Amino acid sequence: AIRSKGLSSTGINNFCISTSLSSLKVLPDMSECASVEPANHAGVMNLDNISPGLREMKFEVRGAIYNAAVKRMNEGKPVLFLNVGNPHALGQQPITFMRQVLALVMAPFLLEDPRVLQSFPPDAIARAKKYLAMMKGGVGAYSDSRGNAGVIGEINDFLTRRDGFPAKCNSVFLTDGASVGVRMCLRALLTDSGGKRGVLTPIPQYPLYTASIALYDGVCCGYYLEEKTNWGLNIKELERALGQARSEGTDVKALVFINPGNPTGQFLSYENIKDLILFCLKEKLVLFADEVYQENVYTQDEFVSARKVLRDLGEPMASALELVSFHTVSKGAWGECGLRGGYLELTNVDPLTADQLYKLASVNLSPNAPGQIALGIMTNPPVHGDPSFPIFEKEKRERIESLGRRAHMISEAFNSCEGISCQPTQGAMYSFPQITIPPRAQAAAQAAGVEPDVFYCLALLDATGISSTPGSGFGQAPGTFHLRVTILPPEEEIATMMADFCKFHADFMDTYRGGAKL
């Protein structure tokens, strides 16, 4: 039986949705209502008066499934949060050198205690003293709005080593996570355009982009990745998406790509990136290179940045393309999501525009200091010969190798299930299988007022405690359904987790076989 009460597609987040394999009930979520004052529709700050972009934006990574998972957790039921790439929350341990340096910088009085110093390697002590000398007032003081000059210097050295081309000292902005940098650039491009400016974004894609574009009154111009070729990039599809957007009156300003991909886990080759660059040069588009998962590569290939490919092309192309690149401490072997450390690098961007971005950054006064230090450590880690290098190298290698094994185990398990097809995860932190949802289940979802993949994910949560994200939150080809789960649970728990999933899926398929009518 299906029972739905007062549910609409826009109001789903106001309800707790409890599912089983044979029924779906929608009840008011009183745990949320208890802490919220009654709605004041006569007030000034009501839904009619807030930004239309804010009303329209959606971010399903923290949407209906997550809200239901939180309620389940508050009821004392087990939940495995696979909806977001949050490594430390799922058991990944911090890199030792990172936390040693941060501990000393956060509590500099420890540097005066000989007993404490015996517990820290000399290179961690030296690095902490270096950062304290660089940051007048320590981590409790504002920095320049662009970020600390010394940390920016470490990032520039990293970019030079990685790509073989020197970085410019005024090209980097430190931000509170890469997401802040993305939003800052999109805001500069799109706000007050009257809804006429657009950005080419991959479908599927991390909903940071669709949410931010909606918030800033822009147009999301989706180009589809090819699932059958492991989410491959097709220039003809880019041309189709751009042509359609322009024919509809949209002034397309930029193109986004994510490498390695989120949620799709694909890895772009050197030639793929070259094709993107040439396309953007031809069409006069800014290229946004989301490269936050550049350490998360599980193939024999090495990550190549868009910046390097552009420089390799030589002049005049190397100086012609406007490129914005993003990176973070939240991913890779570091996984320091909570420190909120990220940066963006501007390549070939007008200095006057960079000045305007500086003004925008100045509204927040400065990026957070611990996140800046974490960026410095990430881009300037221990090297061969340093006392901390053996432990650092071991920790980083073991984390990435284990993630590769976990990615393979999860993909294999998905592909063993009836009606599920999962492309291999070559990079990033996610698996994104396509799920066959029987017609009867789709009819049940329609009756409940939710998307079929949302219905599936809610049933998965109820049966197993696994909190996932439906593919509709990332965009997907019409007529297909997906879900995203992170590959981050401890390696020794993957087999049990996937056995639970496979049992759920088999039961779900058995329950909803047959025609569309219940």
C-alpha positions as CSV (number, residue, x, y, z in Angstrom):
1,A,0.0,0.0,0.0
2,I,1.1,3.5,-0.7
3,R,0.1,6.4,1.6
4,S,1.1,10.0,0.7
5,K,0.1,13.1,2.7
6,G,0.8,16.6,1.7
7,L,3.9,15.7,-0.3
8,S,5.2,17.8,-3.3
9,S,8.5,17.7,-5.2
10,T,9.5,21.0,-3.6
11,G,8.4,20.1,-0.1
12,I,10.0,16.7,0.3
13,N,12.7,18.1,2.7
14,N,10.0,19.0,5.2
15,F,9.0,15.4,5.7
16,C,10.5,12.2,7.1
17,I,10.1,9.5,4.6
18,S,10.1,6.0,6.0
19,T,10.2,3.1,3.6
20,S,10.0,-0.7,3.5
21,L,10.1,-3.0,0.5
22,S,6.3,-3.2,0.4
23,S,5.2,0.2,1.6
24,L,6.1,3.8,1.8
25,K,4.8,6.2,4.5
26,V,5.2,9.9,4.6
27,L,4.9,11.5,8.0
28,P,5.6,15.0,9.4
29,D,9.2,15.2,10.7
30,M,8.5,16.4,14.2
31,S,12.2,16.2,15.2
32,E,12.9,19.2,12.9
33,C,9.7,21.1,13.7
34,A,10.4,21.0,17.4
35,S,13.4,23.4,17.1
36,V,11.9,25.7,14.5
37,E,9.6,28.6,15.2
38,P,6.2,28.6,13.5
39,A,6.2,30.0,9.9
40,N,5.6,33.8,9.7
41,H,4.2,34.2,6.2
42,A,3.4,37.8,6.9
43,G,7.0,38.7,7.7
44,V,9.5,40.3,5.4
45,M,12.0,37.5,5.2
46,N,9.5,34.9,3.9
47,L,9.6,32.6,0.9
48,D,8.1,35.2,-1.4
49,N,10.8,37.7,-0.6
50,I,14.0,35.7,-0.5
51,S,16.1,35.2,-3.6
52,P,14.4,33.2,-6.3
53,G,17.7,31.6,-7.0
54,L,17.9,30.3,-3.4
55,R,14.4,28.9,-3.6
56,E,15.2,27.1,-6.9
57,M,18.6,25.7,-6.0
58,K,18.9,22.1,-5.0
59,F,21.7,20.1,-3.4
60,E,20.7,16.5,-3.0
61,V,24.0,15.4,-1.4
62,R,22.4,16.9,1.7
63,G,18.8,16.5,0.5
64,A,15.9,14.1,1.3
65,I,17.9,11.0,1.8
66,Y,20.3,12.6,4.1
67,N,17.5,14.2,6.1
68,A,15.9,10.8,6.5
69,A,19.2,9.3,7.5
70,V,19.8,11.9,10.2
71,K,16.3,11.2,11.6
72,R,17.1,7.5,11.6
73,M,20.3,8.2,13.4
74,N,18.6,10.3,16.0
75,E,16.2,7.4,16.7
76,G,19.2,5.3,17.6
77,K,19.3,3.2,14.4
78,P,22.5,2.6,12.5
79,V,23.4,4.7,9.5
80,L,26.3,4.4,7.1
81,F,26.7,7.9,5.5
82,L,27.9,7.2,2.0
83,N,26.2,10.3,0.5
84,V,29.3,12.5,0.8
85,G,33.1,12.1,0.4
86,N,34.0,12.7,4.0
87,P,37.0,10.4,4.6
88,H,37.7,11.0,8.3
89,A,34.1,10.5,9.3
90,L,34.3,7.0,7.7
91,G,37.5,6.0,9.6
92,Q,40.4,7.4,7.5
93,Q,43.2,8.5,9.8
94,P,44.9,11.9,9.4
95,I,48.3,12.1,7.9
96,T,50.6,12.2,10.9
97,F,52.9,15.0,9.7
98,M,49.9,17.2,9.0
99,R,48.5,16.9,12.5
100,Q,51.9,17.2,14.2
101,V,52.5,20.6,12.5
102,L,48.9,21.8,13.1
103,A,49.1,20.8,16.8
104,L,52.2,22.9,17.3
105,V,50.9,25.8,15.4
106,M,47.6,25.8,17.2
107,A,49.3,25.5,20.6
108,P,52.6,27.3,20.2
109,F,53.4,27.1,23.9
110,L,54.1,23.4,23.3
111,L,57.3,24.5,21.5
112,E,58.6,25.8,24.9
113,D,58.2,22.4,26.6
114,P,61.2,20.1,26.2
115,R,59.2,17.1,27.2
116,V,56.6,17.8,24.5
117,L,59.2,18.4,21.8
118,Q,60.6,14.9,22.4
119,S,57.4,13.5,20.9
120,F,57.7,15.5,17.7
121,P,60.1,14.9,14.8
122,P,62.5,17.8,14.1
123,D,61.1,18.6,10.7
124,A,57.6,19.0,12.1
125,I,58.9,21.4,14.8
126,A,60.8,23.4,12.1
127,R,57.8,23.6,9.9
128,A,55.6,24.8,12.8
129,K,58.1,27.5,13.7
130,K,58.2,28.5,10.0
131,Y,54.4,29.0,9.8
132,L,54.3,30.9,13.1
133,A,57.0,33.2,11.8
134,M,55.1,33.7,8.5
135,M,51.7,34.4,10.3
136,K,51.9,37.5,12.4
137,G,49.6,36.8,15.4
138,G,49.4,33.1,14.6
139,V,46.3,31.2,13.6
140,G,44.1,33.5,15.6
141,A,44.8,36.5,13.3
142,Y,43.4,37.5,9.9
143,S,45.6,37.1,6.9
144,D,45.5,39.0,3.7
145,S,42.3,38.3,1.8
146,R,44.2,36.4,-0.9
147,G,45.8,34.3,1.8
148,N,49.2,34.1,3.5
149,A,52.0,35.0,1.1
150,G,54.3,32.3,2.4
151,V,51.7,29.6,1.8
152,I,50.9,30.9,-1.6
153,G,54.7,30.6,-2.3
154,E,54.6,26.9,-1.3
155,I,51.6,26.4,-3.7
156,N,53.4,28.1,-6.5
157,D,56.5,25.9,-6.0
158,F,54.2,22.9,-6.0
159,L,52.6,24.0,-9.3
160,T,56.0,24.5,-10.8
161,R,57.2,21.0,-9.8
162,R,54.0,19.3,-10.9
163,D,53.6,20.9,-14.3
164,G,57.2,21.9,-15.2
165,F,56.1,25.5,-15.8
166,P,56.6,28.4,-13.2
167,A,53.6,29.8,-11.5
168,K,52.9,33.5,-11.1
169,C,53.0,34.9,-7.5
170,N,49.7,36.8,-7.9
171,S,47.7,34.1,-9.6
172,V,46.6,32.1,-6.5
173,F,43.7,32.8,-4.1
174,L,43.4,30.7,-0.9
175,T,39.8,29.8,-0.1
176,D,37.8,28.0,2.6
177,G,37.6,24.8,0.5
178,A,37.6,24.6,-3.3
179,S,33.8,25.1,-3.2
180,V,34.2,28.7,-2.1
181,G,36.6,29.4,-5.0
182,V,34.1,27.9,-7.4
183,R,31.2,30.0,-6.1
184,M,33.4,33.1,-6.1
185,C,34.2,32.7,-9.8
186,L,30.6,31.8,-10.8
187,R,29.3,34.8,-8.9
188,A,31.7,37.1,-10.7
189,L,30.6,35.7,-14.1
190,L,26.8,35.3,-13.6
191,T,25.3,37.6,-11.0
192,D,23.0,40.4,-12.3
193,S,23.1,39.0,-15.9
194,G,19.3,38.8,-16.0
195,G,19.4,35.0,-16.3
196,K,21.0,35.2,-19.7
197,R,24.5,33.9,-19.0
198,G,25.2,30.2,-18.9
199,V,27.9,27.7,-18.0
200,L,28.5,24.3,-19.8
201,T,28.5,21.7,-17.0
202,P,28.9,17.9,-17.3
203,I,25.9,15.7,-16.7
204,P,26.2,13.9,-14.3
205,Q,28.1,16.5,-12.2
206,Y,28.7,17.4,-8.6
207,P,25.6,19.6,-7.7
208,L,27.8,22.4,-6.4
209,Y,27.7,23.7,-10.0
210,T,24.0,23.5,-10.7
211,A,23.2,24.8,-7.2
212,S,25.5,27.8,-7.5
213,I,24.5,28.6,-11.1
214,A,20.9,28.7,-10.0
215,L,21.7,30.8,-6.9
216,Y,23.5,33.4,-9.1
217,D,20.7,33.6,-11.7
218,G,22.6,31.7,-14.4
219,V,21.7,29.0,-16.8
220,C,23.1,25.5,-16.5
221,C,23.8,24.2,-20.0
222,G,24.4,20.5,-19.5
223,Y,26.5,18.3,-21.7
224,Y,26.1,14.5,-21.3
225,L,29.1,12.2,-20.6
226,E,28.9,8.9,-22.4
227,E,28.3,6.1,-19.8
228,K,28.9,3.3,-22.3
229,T,32.4,4.5,-22.8
230,N,33.1,4.9,-19.0
231,W,31.6,8.4,-18.9
232,G,33.7,9.5,-21.8
233,L,33.9,13.0,-23.2
234,N,32.5,13.6,-26.7
235,I,33.3,16.9,-28.4
236,K,30.2,16.6,-30.6
237,E,28.1,16.5,-27.5
238,L,29.8,19.7,-26.3
239,E,29.0,21.3,-29.7
240,R,25.4,20.2,-29.4
241,A,25.0,21.6,-25.9
242,L,26.6,24.9,-26.8
243,G,24.6,25.3,-30.0
244,Q,21.4,24.6,-28.2
245,A,22.1,27.0,-25.4
246,R,23.1,29.8,-27.8
247,S,20.0,29.2,-30.0
248,E,17.9,29.7,-26.9
249,G,19.5,33.1,-26.3
250,T,22.0,32.0,-23.5
251,D,25.3,33.8,-23.5
252,V,27.6,30.9,-22.5
253,K,30.6,32.1,-20.7
254,A,32.4,29.1,-19.3
255,L,32.8,25.3,-19.4
256,V,33.3,23.1,-16.3
257,F,35.1,19.7,-16.3
258,I,35.8,17.6,-13.2
259,N,38.9,15.4,-13.4
260,P,38.9,12.8,-11.9
261,G,35.1,12.8,-12.2
262,N,32.5,13.3,-9.5
263,P,30.2,11.4,-9.3
264,T,31.3,9.2,-12.2
265,G,34.9,8.4,-11.3
266,Q,36.3,8.6,-14.8
267,F,39.8,9.8,-15.5
268,L,40.5,12.2,-18.4
269,S,43.5,11.5,-20.6
270,Y,46.0,14.1,-21.9
271,E,44.2,14.1,-25.3
272,N,40.8,14.6,-23.6
273,I,42.0,17.7,-21.8
274,K,43.7,19.0,-25.0
275,D,40.4,18.6,-26.9
276,L,38.6,20.6,-24.1
277,I,41.2,23.4,-24.3
278,L,41.0,23.6,-28.1
279,F,37.2,23.7,-27.9
280,C,37.2,26.5,-25.4
281,L,39.7,28.5,-27.4
282,K,37.6,28.1,-30.5
283,E,34.4,29.1,-28.7
284,K,35.9,31.8,-26.5
285,L,35.0,30.2,-23.2
286,V,36.6,30.3,-19.8
287,L,37.7,26.8,-18.7
288,F,37.0,25.8,-15.1
289,A,39.2,22.8,-14.2
290,D,37.9,21.1,-11.0
291,E,40.9,19.0,-10.1
292,V,40.3,18.4,-6.4
293,Y,40.7,14.6,-6.8
294,Q,44.0,14.7,-8.6
295,E,45.7,12.4,-6.0
296,N,42.8,9.9,-6.2
297,V,43.9,8.0,-9.3
298,Y,43.6,4.2,-9.3
299,T,45.0,3.3,-12.8
300,Q,48.5,3.2,-14.1
301,D,48.1,6.6,-15.6
302,E,49.3,9.8,-13.9
303,F,47.2,12.9,-13.4
304,V,47.9,15.7,-15.8
305,S,46.6,19.1,-15.1
306,A,44.8,21.4,-17.6
307,R,47.4,24.0,-16.8
308,K,50.2,21.7,-18.0
309,V,48.4,20.7,-21.2
310,L,47.7,24.3,-22.0
311,R,51.4,25.3,-21.4
312,D,52.5,22.3,-23.5
313,L,50.6,23.7,-26.5
314,G,53.0,26.6,-26.7
315,E,52.3,30.1,-28.0
316,P,50.0,31.7,-28.9
317,M,47.5,29.2,-27.4
318,A,49.3,29.0,-24.0
319,S,48.6,32.6,-23.4
320,A,45.1,32.7,-25.0
321,L,42.9,30.5,-22.9
322,E,41.4,31.8,-19.6
323,L,41.8,28.9,-17.2
324,V,40.7,28.7,-13.5
325,S,41.9,25.6,-11.6
326,F,40.7,24.4,-8.2
327,H,42.3,22.1,-5.6
328,T,41.7,21.2,-1.9
329,V,43.0,19.4,1.2
330,S,39.7,17.7,1.5
331,K,40.4,14.8,-0.8
332,G,43.4,12.6,-1.8
333,A,45.3,10.9,1.0
334,W,44.7,13.9,3.2
335,G,40.9,13.9,3.5
336,E,40.9,17.0,5.7
337,C,37.4,18.1,4.9
338,G,36.8,19.9,8.1
339,L,39.8,22.2,7.8
340,R,38.2,23.8,4.8
341,G,41.4,24.5,2.9
342,G,41.3,25.1,-0.9
343,Y,42.8,27.3,-3.6
344,L,42.1,28.6,-7.1
345,E,44.7,29.5,-9.6
346,L,44.0,32.0,-12.4
347,T,45.8,31.5,-15.7
348,N,45.6,34.2,-18.4
349,V,42.9,36.1,-16.5
350,D,42.8,39.9,-16.9
351,P,44.6,41.5,-13.8
352,L,41.7,43.9,-13.5
353,T,39.3,41.0,-13.1
354,A,41.7,39.5,-10.5
355,D,41.4,42.7,-8.7
356,Q,37.7,42.4,-8.6
357,L,37.9,38.9,-7.3
358,Y,40.2,40.2,-4.6
359,K,37.6,42.7,-3.7
360,L,35.0,39.9,-3.5
361,A,37.4,37.8,-1.3
362,S,37.9,40.9,0.9
363,V,34.2,40.8,2.0
364,N,35.2,37.8,4.1
365,L,38.4,39.4,5.3
366,S,40.5,36.3,5.1
367,P,40.4,32.5,4.5
368,N,40.7,30.5,7.7
369,A,44.3,30.1,9.0
370,P,44.4,26.3,9.8
371,G,43.1,25.6,6.3
372,Q,45.9,27.7,4.8
373,I,48.5,25.9,6.8
374,A,47.0,22.6,5.7
375,L,47.4,23.7,2.1
376,G,51.0,24.6,2.7
377,I,51.7,21.1,4.1
378,M,49.8,19.3,1.3
379,T,51.7,21.2,-1.4
380,N,55.0,21.1,0.5
381,P,55.1,17.7,2.2
382,P,58.1,15.9,3.7
383,V,60.6,14.8,1.0
384,H,63.2,12.0,0.8
385,G,65.8,12.7,3.5
386,D,63.4,14.4,5.9
387,P,62.8,12.6,9.3
388,S,59.1,12.4,8.6
389,F,59.3,11.2,5.0
390,P,59.2,7.4,5.6
391,I,56.0,7.5,7.7
392,F,54.5,10.1,5.4
393,E,55.3,8.1,2.2
394,K,53.9,4.9,3.8
395,E,50.7,6.5,5.0
396,K,50.0,8.2,1.6
397,R,50.8,5.2,-0.5
398,E,48.7,2.8,1.6
399,R,45.7,5.1,1.6
400,I,45.6,5.5,-2.1
401,E,46.3,1.8,-2.8
402,S,43.5,0.8,-0.4
403,L,41.1,3.2,-2.1
404,G,41.9,1.6,-5.4
405,R,41.1,-1.9,-4.0
406,R,37.9,-0.7,-2.4
407,A,36.8,0.9,-5.7
408,H,37.3,-2.4,-7.5
409,M,35.4,-4.4,-4.8
410,I,32.4,-2.1,-4.9
411,S,32.2,-2.0,-8.7
412,E,32.4,-5.8,-8.9
413,A,29.7,-6.2,-6.3
414,F,27.4,-3.8,-8.1
415,N,27.9,-5.6,-11.4
416,S,27.1,-8.9,-9.8
417,C,23.5,-7.7,-9.1
418,E,20.6,-8.2,-11.5
419,G,19.8,-5.0,-13.5
420,I,22.8,-3.0,-12.3
421,S,25.7,-1.8,-14.5
422,C,28.6,0.0,-12.9
423,Q,31.5,1.5,-14.8
424,P,34.9,1.1,-13.1
425,T,36.0,3.8,-10.7
426,Q,39.3,5.1,-12.2
427,G,39.6,8.0,-9.8
428,A,37.9,10.2,-7.2
429,M,36.0,8.7,-4.3
430,Y,32.7,7.4,-5.7
431,S,30.9,4.6,-7.4
432,F,27.9,5.6,-9.7
433,P,26.0,2.5,-10.8
434,Q,23.0,2.6,-13.2
435,I,20.1,0.9,-11.5
436,T,17.2,-0.8,-13.3
437,I,14.0,0.2,-11.4
438,P,11.0,-2.0,-12.2
439,P,7.9,-0.3,-13.5
440,R,5.9,-1.2,-10.4
441,A,8.5,0.6,-8.2
442,Q,8.4,3.6,-10.6
443,A,4.6,3.6,-10.2
444,A,5.0,3.5,-6.4
445,A,7.4,6.4,-6.6
446,Q,5.1,8.4,-8.7
447,A,2.2,7.8,-6.3
448,A,4.4,9.0,-3.5
449,G,5.5,12.1,-5.4
450,V,9.2,11.3,-5.5
451,E,11.6,10.4,-8.2
452,P,12.1,6.7,-8.8
453,D,15.8,6.8,-7.7
454,V,14.8,8.7,-4.6
455,F,12.3,6.0,-3.8
456,Y,15.0,3.4,-4.3
457,C,17.5,5.2,-2.1
458,L,15.0,5.6,0.7
459,A,14.2,1.9,0.6
460,L,17.9,1.1,0.7
461,L,18.3,3.4,3.7
462,D,15.4,1.7,5.5
463,A,16.5,-1.8,4.8
464,T,20.3,-1.4,5.4
465,G,21.1,1.9,7.0
466,I,23.1,2.9,3.9
467,S,22.6,6.6,3.1
468,S,23.3,7.2,-0.6
469,T,22.6,10.0,-3.1
470,P,20.1,9.5,-6.0
471,G,21.4,10.1,-9.5
472,S,18.7,12.7,-10.1
473,G,20.7,14.9,-7.8
474,F,23.6,14.9,-10.2
475,G,21.7,14.8,-13.5
476,Q,21.4,11.7,-15.7
477,A,20.3,10.8,-19.1
478,P,16.5,10.6,-19.5
479,G,15.1,7.2,-18.7
480,T,18.1,6.1,-16.6
481,F,18.5,5.9,-12.8
482,H,21.6,5.9,-10.7
483,L,22.9,6.3,-7.2
484,R,26.2,7.5,-5.8
485,V,28.0,6.0,-2.9
486,T,31.4,6.8,-1.7
487,I,34.1,4.1,-1.6
488,L,35.5,5.4,1.7
489,P,34.3,2.8,4.3
490,P,37.2,0.8,5.8
491,E,38.4,-1.9,3.4
492,E,37.6,-4.7,5.9
493,E,34.0,-3.6,6.0
494,I,33.4,-3.4,2.2
495,A,32.4,-7.0,1.7
496,T,29.7,-6.9,4.5
497,M,28.4,-3.6,3.3
498,M,28.1,-4.8,-0.3
499,A,26.5,-8.1,0.8
500,D,23.9,-6.1,2.6
501,F,23.3,-4.0,-0.5
502,C,23.1,-7.0,-2.9
503,K,20.5,-8.7,-0.6
504,F,18.5,-5.5,-0.5
505,H,18.6,-5.1,-4.2
506,A,17.5,-8.7,-4.8
507,D,14.6,-8.3,-2.4
508,F,13.6,-5.0,-4.0
509,M,13.6,-6.5,-7.5
510,D,11.5,-9.5,-6.3
511,T,9.0,-7.2,-4.6
512,Y,8.4,-5.0,-7.5
513,R,8.5,-7.4,-10.5
514,G,5.6,-7.4,-12.9
515,G,3.4,-4.7,-14.4
516,A,3.1,-1.0,-13.6
517,K,0.0,-1.5,-11.4
518,L,0.3,-2.3,-7.7
